[in-house]
Amino acid sequence: MLAFVAGCATSGGPAPGPNAKFRALGGLVAGAVSCSAVKETKQADGRLEVRANVHNRQGKRIQVQVNCVFKDEQGFSTGDETPFQSLILDEYGTQTVTFTSLNNKARDYTIQVRLQR
């Protein structure tokens, strides 16, 4: 299975459809960061791999943290949440982050982004 979702939203909470895949944790980061694309790949062993393009919408360099919460087919966490990783995004820059589930129970996910503390 391979899926490509463009134009992810940065709302404070999940929205219907593909926009629910990217969640900004806080109002400041919601205006500063967006997700320009997400690619999902099912590995041969059934694990889910997610690649997301995180984009800085501001004309200044920012530091954010991103993680991924993997979920089952009913939307509940599989207990497979990645640790937050830091990204330094240059002015209007984009970086791709990759997350892979630890088990084959993941069917869905939410990518979360917050400002670096």
N, C-alpha and C positions, 0 to 999 in steps of 0.2 A: 504494500500500500504506500502510495506516495501522494502527498497533498501539498498544495501551495496556496497560501492565504495572503493576500496583499491588503494593505491599508488597515492594519490593526488599530483599534482605538486605545486611548489612554484614559479611560474613565476611572473614577475612584472605585468602581465595583464592576462585576461582570455584567455584560449586556448580551442580548440574544445573538446567536450566530457566532461567526468567527471573531467578532470583536471581543468576546469573552475570554479569548486566549491570552490577552496581554492586559495586565492590570498595574496601574500606577498607584503606589502606596504613598499618598499625600498629594495635596493640591499643587505644591511647587514643582514636583517632578512631573505631574500630569501636563503642565504647560511647557516643560523643558524637553521632554523625551517622547518619542513615538516609536512604533514598530513598523518598519516599512515593508517587511515580508517575513513569513514564517514557512518553513519547510518541514514536513513530517515524513519520517522514513521508518518502516517496520524492519528491524534487523532479522536475520535468518533464524535466530533463537527466540524470536517473538518480542524482544524488547523494543521500546519506542525511542527513536532518536528525534530530537527537535532542534532545529537551527533557526535562530531569530536574528534579524538585522535590527539593532538598536540604534536609533538616529537622534543626534543632538539637534534640536530645533532652534538653538540659541547661538548668538554670535560671540559666545565666550566658552571657554573650556570648562567642562564640568566633570565631576566624579560621581558615579552612581554604583549601585550594587544590584545584581540581578540573580534570581534563582528560578527554579521550576518545581511546581507541585504536580506530580503525576496522579491521575485519578482513574477509577474504574469506569465501566460503561454506565453506571448510574450517577456518576459525578462525585463519588466519595473518594477521599484520599486513599491511596494504596499504602500509605506510610512511607512512601518513596519521595521525599522532598530533598532536593539538592541544597547544599550550603550556598549562601550568598557569595558571589564572586564580584570583585571590584572591576570596574571599567573606567578608564579615563577617555572621555570623548572630546576630541578637538572641536573647534568651532564648526558647526554644521556637519560634523563628521558622523560616520556610521561604522559600527563594528558588529561582526557576527559572533554570536555566542552559541555553543552547542551543549545540549543536555541529553543524557541517555539514562533511561530508567534502569533500575537495578534488577527488575524482574519482568516477567511477561504479562503481568496483570494490568498494566497501564493501557488505557484506551483513549484517554483524554489528558489534558494538562492545562495549567495556567502559568504563564510566565509573569513574574512579579518584578517590579523595578522600584527602587527607593534611592533617595539621595544618600551619598556616603556620609556617615556620621563622624 
